[in-house]
């Protein structure tokens, strides 16, 4: 047993609004229960004062779990933050290209000489992950349709104001993403759909969940869907989602890391058997997502985190893209970042490589 | 059919064991009702009613059943599975009747290396496709024929001519890998790795001797899971059903002479398959567990998704007959089969009709 049995370990967690089992582990109370078993005290990052919230992206805390979009995780690691990659979830497809109804634009090849919106945040306190997702998706769509980037005009859609949640502390992701401001997508994505509707650009990129919500209004349409291609590397879009933990926490309290993964694995398996209930939980943390996409996604994807060769190859492709396009400065080895000992232990693997505590 | 009525009468059924009709059967590791009928014991049950006894072809000593599985070279054999060997046997080797078809095959996929930068088949202009080639002259090279058909279709839907890519032959000795077994599930369970990852074509792709290969969907799952490969084309995603003529529709065939002498046994075989087909249609998840034992599939969940829309009751529908004709014409045009024949004359629907009549009012479980 650990020497620290008398003192509890404070642990901070944060989760992006994406399809990962951590959300269900939180909603069902399993994360709290599993961590309590190893004397860890769980707190949601955004229950702290707002000046602490930036660490959702920077992973700057020494006692932090972060599950969600891989771009901030990769960026934080490349900036030298000491983290371990402990799980991955590949639960997206690549996204869509949208144009206005009535524009006469029916295919990406019709966009030659036209303007495509490229999100850009004004603040520089962290990686512009959304721009990276959009750029990746647009470049893929152009290539698939035989259009060279120089044959279109990529127009920066700059957002000056805050592009992430603000406001009073909340106790859980569901509470955060159900505040009116977040539900209305006031934070991040309105810049792009606004620009498309206003005629500032002829096309934008959107993930499928939001795209179907936009299309339901009747004034925009998808002209390309990366999800319709069998090539899985085209589906890399801030995904596979990364579950990462601060290295300090991982080395001092491996039992806490294993406990987190046990809760996430339990949640992933539960989702498989309870897709309707799971869709209900996810609908509360995926603001702006079409309900049908949420329901379909929970049955289509495996939400049990893993460090499978395919998922790791996906992270490597994302990292290479970020390097090539200047979103990260420093290269690193994804396989060195990934630490499979914790998930093997959580899965009850025979190779008990962690010290017995 | 009088023979059927006589032999299904109880007194006739308990006739001396010496009069049992011994019948061989062989089934490919594919998604068809016969595989499930065997596993549920329904083939034995239906055969017993007509005084017949089923012997699994691949139970013969010294793998004597291996080549006949492809050539249909026993006089009293039911062969159920991939259509390519069945068509070749009919055309060039043995007189058989086609008694049932099942369209549960899938069109196949094109696989490349993850790091290749290729996203579509159109990107493969001027590149090398690996194509399996068997060195075994005793049997038809059905794996090559399936792959060649798939590659040609994939090129066509991508606007490429065959002359615009290079086809590289990947030779393999092609010898039996399984020891004789008493039934299909026992045969296929011998190889733990289930050949899911193997193949000369995968080796060649890995070693960068070719840029693309053809793969059936079940094999692709583990190729993709390795992280080293990706599927860039899937013929199943097109509305055109003729793209999915890939060693299928699956064929059930039996020797003509035997069928004429023992129509009651042929009908009994089909009763078992029809019952199993209805059962699969109604219990797809349970069926997936059974298919896991008799096919090379990644897992039951994958099978359940794959079979969700298929009809497993064997038929001789107009569409399936045309599909079989497309396969036959391809095999002739590409030198896999020598003699042409009329698929419609090959098909004999009388056995299916009788089997369906027999089953009217019979509980489907």
Interface residues (C-beta under 8 A of the other chain):
Chain A: X140 X143 X144 X228 X229 X230 X231 X232 X233 X234 X308 X309 X310 X311 X312 X313 X314 X317
Chain B: X109 X114 X119 X120 X224 X225 X226 X227 X228 X230 X231 X232 X233 X234 X237
